[in-house]
């Protein structure tokens, strides 16, 4: 099998490869948020309640979360390029299935299948970037990737507003088909060759099943509790989660090539950075799922106006993320992330304190604060996670990074349902307060990272060498 490039791809192949990555990541991440603005419309069109319609978001996130680590491990074995290309194909085809759905049940099922394709894309994108860019330019590559992920996550309402202004909600999904196919063609032409691997490394099917059950039970327990399901059923799911999760982790600790790279969590700054990512994306999803209901149901804005009012968030992120990517060369990621999440938290609390009849300007400047804080945090955080792991563990680091992000987003979406069930008349207000608490907690963890050194941790090298 062909080995990876020694130090990045030559130009212009590098540009073609990063464009293939950018398009794939944009549509897969965007689809995790693009349905949020249209949820009220979808719920009305398919005769579903607001709480049950959130499964359009949860089903997608759940499918990604339960399969992402397995696909990252598969990428280490068969090659990142191969997994990425198959992911693009599955994602593109199942996007068409979503567009053709005529009920909440069929749409939810299609979103599950679409999520598996997105998981393949997300599981190896960071690992691909690490071999696309020369080492001295890796920070720029990670900055671009963080920018794409952050903007795509936040731009869902804006893109949805643009599409809904001229077409029905089905086109939110149909538009993925041509973009995905273009990304696939670019990937075939420009992405680097499959990596070389150890002959000992094999895909552990049993660990893959345990991984899916562990994360699946975690998400269904959270979502079920949020939806007000029977407490005995939730308790049973939690007991099963503890038992299966214990078996899963014990199995990973004894493996040389673990599917869940628990050894990387021995690096303090790596583990803490994953925690801040979990906090930040939970906060982002809490706000982005709940705000459209407030803007449309309470303030009477239509879907297009809602998307436009949320647009300053991704615009501020687009401005701040590249700046943060440069600042990481001079300042500790813990400080940058802490400041970013503190600003993000203040923006969320300010949204929770909106007057009863806010003007557009009241909403816009608060969105700018949220987007700027989120953008300042995300690029340095992702750069720290990927560079803290040894280079030959890029697949595992990429998988854990994606899992933390998706777990945070799924948790945030489920908590919105819980807030709406607990506070029927003030669900958005409660969601925004909880989001502010999450972002503030993440800021504290981020500042604590300043006590830790950056770069690879010697404990991992000792573990890998058997010393």
C-alpha positions in Angstrom: 0.0 0.0 0.0 1.2 3.5 -0.9 2.5 5.5 2.0 1.4 9.0 2.9 3.4 12.0 1.7 6.4 12.8 3.8 5.5 16.4 4.4 2.3 17.4 2.8 1.1 17.5 -0.8 2.7 19.7 -3.5 0.9 22.6 -5.0 -1.6 22.7 -6.8 -2.7 19.3 -5.6 -2.9 20.6 -2.0 -5.5 23.2 -3.1 -7.6 20.6 -4.9 -7.5 18.3 -1.8 -8.5 21.0 0.7 -11.3 22.0 -1.6 -12.6 18.4 -1.6 -12.4 18.4 2.2 -14.0 21.8 2.5 -17.0 20.9 0.4 -17.6 17.6 2.1 -17.3 19.0 5.6 -19.5 22.0 4.8 -22.5 19.9 3.7 -22.1 17.3 6.4 -21.8 19.7 9.3 -24.3 22.1 7.8 -26.9 19.4 7.7 -26.6 19.1 11.4 -27.9 22.6 11.8 -29.7 23.5 8.5 -33.0 21.8 9.6 -33.3 23.9 12.8 -34.9 26.9 11.1 -37.3 24.7 9.1 -38.3 22.6 12.1 -41.6 24.5 12.7 -42.4 24.3 9.0 -41.5 20.6 8.8 -43.5 19.9 12.0 -46.5 21.6 10.6 -46.2 20.1 7.1 -45.8 16.5 8.5 -48.4 17.0 11.3 -45.8 16.5 14.1 -45.4 18.2 17.5 -42.5 20.6 18.1 -40.9 18.2 20.6 -41.2 15.1 18.3 -39.9 17.1 15.3 -36.6 17.6 17.1 -35.9 13.9 16.1 -35.1 15.3 12.6 -32.0 16.8 14.2 -31.4 14.1 16.8 -31.6 11.1 14.4 -28.8 12.6 12.3 -26.6 13.4 15.3 -27.2 10.0 16.8 -26.2 8.1 13.7 -23.0 10.1 13.5 -22.2 9.7 17.2 -22.5 5.9 17.3 -20.5 5.3 14.2 -17.8 8.0 14.1 -15.1 6.3 16.1 -15.6 3.0 14.3 -15.2 4.7 10.9 -12.1 6.6 12.2 -10.6 3.3 13.2 -11.5 1.9 9.7 -9.7 4.9 8.2 -6.5 4.0 10.0 -6.8 0.5 8.5 -8.1 0.9 4.9 -7.0 4.6 4.3 -8.6 7.9 5.1 -9.2 8.7 1.5 -11.3 5.6 0.9 -13.5 6.1 4.0 -14.0 9.8 3.0 -15.0 9.0 -0.5 -17.5 6.3 0.5 -18.9 8.7 3.0 -19.5 11.4 0.4 -21.3 8.9 -1.8 -23.6 7.6 0.9 -24.3 11.1 2.2 -25.2 12.4 -1.3 -27.6 9.6 -2.1 -29.4 9.6 1.2 -29.8 13.4 1.0 -32.1 12.7 -1.9 -34.0 10.2 0.2 -34.5 12.9 2.8 -35.9 15.3 0.2 -38.4 12.6 -1.0 -39.7 11.8 2.6 -43.4 12.3 3.1 -43.7 11.6 6.9 -41.8 12.3 10.1 -41.0 8.5 10.3 -39.5 8.3 6.8 -37.6 11.6 7.2 -36.1 10.4 10.5 -35.1 7.1 9.0 -33.5 8.8 6.0 -31.7 11.2 8.3 -30.2 8.1 10.1 -28.8 6.8 6.9 -27.5 10.3 5.9 -25.8 10.5 9.3 -23.8 7.4 8.6 -22.4 9.0 5.5 -21.7 12.2 7.3 -19.9 10.2 10.0 -17.5 8.7 7.5 -16.7 12.2 6.2 -16.2 13.7 9.7 -14.2 10.8 11.1 -11.1 11.3 8.9 -11.2 14.9 7.8 -8.8 16.1 10.4 -6.4 13.2 9.8 -6.5 14.0 6.0 -5.7 17.7 6.7 -2.7 16.6 8.8 -1.2 14.8 5.8 -2.3 17.3 3.2 -0.4 20.2 4.8 3.3 20.5 5.4 4.1 20.5 9.1 5.1 24.1 9.2 1.7 25.1 7.7 -0.4 22.7 9.7 -1.7 25.5 11.9 -3.1 27.2 8.8 -4.7 24.0 7.7 -6.3 23.4 11.1 -7.5 27.0 11.2 -9.2 26.5 7.8 -10.8 23.3 9.0 -12.0 24.9 12.3 -13.4 27.8 10.3 -15.3 25.5 8.0 -16.7 23.5 10.9 -17.6 26.5 13.0 -19.1 28.5 10.2 -21.0 25.5 8.8 -22.5 24.8 12.2 -23.6 28.4 12.7 -24.6 29.1 9.1 -27.5 26.6 9.0 -30.1 29.3 9.7 -28.7 31.6 7.0 -28.5 28.9 4.3 -31.9 27.6 5.3 -33.4 31.1 5.0 -32.0 31.6 1.6 -33.3 28.2 0.4 -36.7 28.6 2.0 -37.2 32.1 0.5 -37.4 30.5 -3.0 -38.2 26.8 -2.4 -39.8 24.2 0.0 -38.0 22.6 3.0 -37.3 19.5 0.9 -34.7 21.5 -1.0 -32.7 21.9 2.2 -31.6 18.3 1.6 -31.8 18.0 -2.2 -29.1 20.7 -2.6 -26.6 18.3 -1.0 -26.6 15.9 -4.0 -24.8 18.0 -6.5 -22.3 19.5 -4.0 -21.5 16.0 -2.6 -20.9 14.6 -6.1 -18.5 17.5 -6.9 -16.6 16.9 -3.7 -16.4 13.2 -4.5 -14.9 13.9 -8.0 -12.4 16.3 -6.5 -11.5 13.7 -3.8 -10.9 11.0 -6.4 -8.5 13.4 -8.3 -6.7 15.2 -5.5 -6.8 13.4 -2.1 -3.6 11.8 -0.9 -3.1 8.0 -1.3 -4.2 5.5 1.4 -1.9 5.3 4.4 0.4 2.4 5.2 -0.5 0.5 8.3 0.7 -2.2 10.7 0.0 -5.7 9.5 -1.3 -6.4 13.0 -4.0 -3.9 12.9 -7.5 -5.3 12.3 -11.0 -3.8 12.6 -12.5 -5.0 15.9 -16.2 -5.7 15.1 -17.1 -6.5 18.7 -15.6 -3.1 19.9 -17.6 -1.4 17.1 -20.8 -3.0 18.4 -20.0 -2.0 22.0 -19.2 1.5 20.8 -22.5 1.9 19.0 -24.4 0.5 22.0 -22.6 2.7 24.5 -23.1 6.0 22.7 -26.5 5.0 21.4 -27.7 4.3 25.0 -26.2 7.5 26.2 -28.0 9.6 23.6 -31.3 7.8 23.8 -31.3 8.1 27.6 -30.7 11.8 27.4 -33.2 12.3 24.6 -35.8 10.0 26.2 -35.5 11.9 29.5 -35.8 15.2 27.7 -38.9 13.9 25.8 -40.5 12.9 29.1 -40.4 9.1 28.6 -41.2 6.7 31.4 -38.5 7.1 34.2 -38.2 3.3 34.5 -37.3 3.0 30.9 -34.7 5.8 31.3 -33.3 4.1 34.4 -33.0 0.8 32.5 -31.1 2.6 29.6 -28.7 4.1 32.1 -28.0 0.8 33.8 -27.4 -0.9 30.4 -25.2 2.1 29.5 -23.0 1.6 32.6 -22.6 -2.1 32.1 -21.9 -2.0 28.4 -19.7 1.1 28.7 -17.7 -0.6 31.4 -17.1 -3.7 29.2 -16.3 -1.4 26.2 -13.7 0.6 28.1 -12.1 -2.4 29.7 -11.7 -4.0 26.3 -10.1 -0.9 24.9 -7.6 -0.6 27.7 -6.2 -4.0 26.8 -5.8 -3.4 23.0 -2.8 -2.2 21.1 -5.0 -0.4 18.5 -8.1 0.6 20.5 -11.2 1.8 18.7 -11.8 4.2 21.5 -8.3 5.8 21.9 -8.4 6.0 25.7 -4.6 6.3 25.8 -4.8 9.7 24.2 -7.0 10.8 27.1 -3.9 10.4 29.3 -2.7 13.6 27.8 -4.1 16.3 30.1 -4.4 19.1 27.6 -5.9 16.7 25.1 -8.6 15.6 27.5 -9.3 19.1 28.7 -9.6 20.4 25.2 -12.2 17.7 24.3 -14.1 18.8 27.4 -14.2 22.5 26.3 -15.3 21.3 22.8 -18.2 19.4 24.4 -19.3 22.4 26.4 -19.1 24.8 23.5 -21.1 22.7 21.0 -23.7 21.9 23.6 -24.2 25.6 24.2 -24.3 26.3 20.5 -26.9 23.7 19.8 -29.0 24.8 22.8 -29.2 28.3 21.3 -29.5 27.4 17.6 -32.4 24.9 18.1 -34.4 27.0 20.5 -34.0 30.5 19.0 -36.0 29.8 15.8 -39.1 28.8 17.9 -38.8 32.1 19.8 -38.3 34.2 16.8 -41.2 32.6 14.8 -43.7 31.6 17.5 -43.2 34.5 20.0 -42.1 37.4 17.8 -44.0 36.3 14.7 -41.1 36.4 12.3 -41.2 34.1 9.2 -38.5 31.5 8.4 -36.6 33.8 6.1 -36.5 36.7 8.6 -35.4 34.2 11.3 -32.4 33.1 9.2 -31.4 36.6 8.4 -31.5 37.6 12.1 -29.2 34.7 13.0 -26.8 35.5 10.1 -24.5 37.9 12.2 -23.4 34.9 14.3 -21.7 33.0 11.4 -20.4 36.3 9.9 -18.7 37.2 13.2 -17.3 33.6 13.4 -15.9 33.9 9.9 -14.1 37.1 10.9 -12.7 35.9 14.2 -11.7 32.3 13.4 -8.8 33.1 11.0 -7.5 35.7 13.5 -7.6 33.1 16.3 -5.6 30.7 14.0 -2.8 33.3 13.8 -3.0 34.1 17.5 -2.3 30.5 18.5 1.3 31.0 17.3 1.8 33.6 20.0 -0.6 32.8 22.8 -1.6 29.7 24.8 -4.8 28.1 23.5 -6.1 27.9 27.0 -6.1 31.7 27.3 -7.6 32.2 23.8 -10.3 29.6 24.4 -11.1 30.9 27.9 -11.6 34.4 26.6 -13.6 33.2 23.6 -15.9 31.1 25.7 -16.4 33.8 28.3 -17.4 36.2 25.5 -19.7 33.5 24.1 -21.3 33.0 27.5 -21.9 36.7 27.9 -23.6 36.8 24.4 -25.9 33.9 25.3 -26.9 35.5 28.6 -27.6 38.8 26.8 -29.9 36.9 24.4 -31.7 35.4 27.4 -32.2 39.0 28.7 -33.8 40.2 25.4 -36.7 42.6 26.0 -40.2 41.3 25.3 -40.4 43.2 22.0 -36.9 43.5 20.8 -35.8 45.4 17.7 -33.7 43.8 15.0 -30.7 45.7 16.3 -31.3 44.2 19.8 -30.9 40.7 18.4 -28.1 41.4 15.9 -25.5 42.8 18.3 -26.1 39.9 20.7 -25.6 37.5 17.8 -22.3 39.2 16.9 -21.0 38.7 20.4 -21.9 35.0 20.4 -20.2 34.4 17.0 -17.1 36.3 17.8 -16.6 34.4 21.1 -17.2 31.1 19.4 -14.8 31.9 16.6 -12.0 32.9 19.0 -12.3 29.6 20.9 -12.7 27.0 18.1 -9.6 27.3 16.0 -7.0 27.2 18.8 -8.9 24.4 20.5 -9.0 22.1 17.5 -5.3 22.9 16.7 -4.4 21.9 20.3 -6.3 18.6 20.1 -4.7 17.4 16.9 -1.2 18.5 17.7 -1.3 17.1 21.2 -1.6 13.5 19.8 1.3 11.7 18.1 1.3 12.0 14.3 0.6 8.3 13.8 -2.5 8.6 16.0 -4.2 11.3 13.8 -7.2 9.0 13.0 -7.9 8.4 16.7 -7.6 12.1 17.5 -9.8 13.1 14.6 -12.4 10.6 15.7 -12.4 11.8 19.3 -12.6 15.4 18.2 -15.6 14.7 16.0 -17.3 12.6 18.7 -16.9 15.3 21.3 -18.5 17.9 18.9 -21.3 15.6 17.9 -22.0 14.4 21.4 -22.2 18.1 22.5 -24.6 19.0 19.6 -26.8 16.0 20.3 -26.9 16.7 24.0 -27.7 20.3 23.3 -30.6 19.4 20.9 -32.0 16.9 23.5 -31.8 19.5 26.3 -33.9 21.9 24.2 -36.7 19.4 24.2 -36.3 19.0 27.9 -36.5 22.8 28.4 -39.6 23.0 26.2 -41.3 20.2 28.2 -40.3 21.7 31.6 -41.0 25.3 30.6 -43.7 25.3 27.8 -44.0 29.1 27.8 -40.3 29.9 28.3 -38.4 27.1 26.6 -36.1 29.3 24.6 -35.3 31.5 27.7 -34.4 28.4 29.8 -32.3 27.0 26.9 -30.3 30.2 26.5 -29.6 30.4 30.3 -28.4 26.8 30.3 -26.3 27.5 27.2 -24.7 30.4 28.9 -23.9 28.2 31.9 -22.3 25.6 29.6 -20.1 28.1 27.8 -19.0 29.7 31.1 -18.1 26.2 32.5 -16.1 25.6 29.3 -14.3 28.9 29.8 -13.2 27.8 33.3 -11.8 24.5 31.9 -10.1 26.3 29.1 -8.2 28.7 31.5 -7.1 25.6 33.5 -5.4 24.3 30.4 -2.8 27.1 30.8 -1.2 25.0 33.5 -0.5 22.2 30.9 2.3 22.1 28.3 1.3 21.9 24.6 2.6 19.3 22.2 2.9 15.5 22.4 2.9 14.0 25.8 5.7 11.6 26.7 3.4 9.1 28.4 1.9 8.2 25.1 5.2 7.5 23.5 6.2 5.3 26.4 3.0 3.4 26.1 3.4 2.9 22.4 7.0 1.8 22.7 6.1 -0.7 25.4 8.4 1.0 27.9 
